[in-house]
Amino acid sequence: MIAGTVNSFRQLDLYSLREWFSAPWNGLTNYRVAVDLSGEAGAALLSSFAVTVAFAVLSVAISWLFGIFAATMLQSRFRGRAVLRTVFLIPYALPVYAAVITWKFMFGRDNGMINAVLGGLGITDGGTFWLLGDMAFVSILLVSVWHLWPFALLTLMAGLQSIPTDVYEAASVDGASRWTQFRRLTLPMLAPVNQVLVLVLFLWTFNDFNVPYILFAESVPASANLISIHIYQSSFITWNFGLGAAMSVLLLLFLLVVTLVYLAVTSRRSRRA
């Protein structure tokens, strides 16, 4: 991290990379180029940042919704609950590379399972390009949610098990419906768990590099060009390592600010509650 910060103030390219410690200094030039929205690099970074924000927010929200629904369902005792819980956790336990490669094959236009199923059901014509154009964003969001929501499930299950059953029994005696119990009891008592869970999921998805790189390699569509991939391309495709290092530092500062503001707001709400 220290080396990356130092290199963000250097004119570091393909020719000076081998002796990067002696590369010429260029002050804040890399940072000015990165945040200059009238320039090509700044406009591309802003576009990538907007895509990443949309991706992270949607991925976290959908993963949390799936997680809370499944965790609430698994609180009830029924036959096969242990098997279902194990099946739900499989996506999180699988190696990322193997899982994403499998998804990449399923997204194939001509021989992919997804087009075959949707075409057979008459939902689509069976010729959707899932890894091109605007559908690339849907594809990467689907893979991200599939991989992350079991972690939300695991965390929320642990939080639900810490809630005393006496609270629900008293609420049932008072005539509270299951929805009222969920809204008035479960969500408020899960607030500390949700505060940590949402922050962790957001940081993971915002920094995600493995999923988009395995899905698209270096030819990432604009709709799925996450900021991690954009920084990689700036560093290793255009060979502008100084600019890539500056973008990395800016990303780090942004995430630090978001984390501090989020923790301050959530802790203030906790004290008021």
Secondary structure, 3 states (H helix, E strand, C coil): CHHHHHHCCECCECCCCCCHHHCCECCCHHHHHHHCCCCHHHHHHHHHHHHHHHHHHHHHHHHHHHHHHHHHHHHCCCCCHHHHHHHHHHHHHCCHHHHHHHHHHHCCCCCCHHHHHHHHHCCCCCCCCCCCCCHHHHHHHHHHHHHHHHHHHHHHHHHHHCCCHHHHHHHHHCCCCHHHHHHHHHHHHCHHHHHHHHHHHHHHHHCCCHHHHHHHCCCCCHHHCCHHHHHHHHHHCCCEHHHHHHHHHHHHHHHHHHHHHHHHHHHHHHHHC
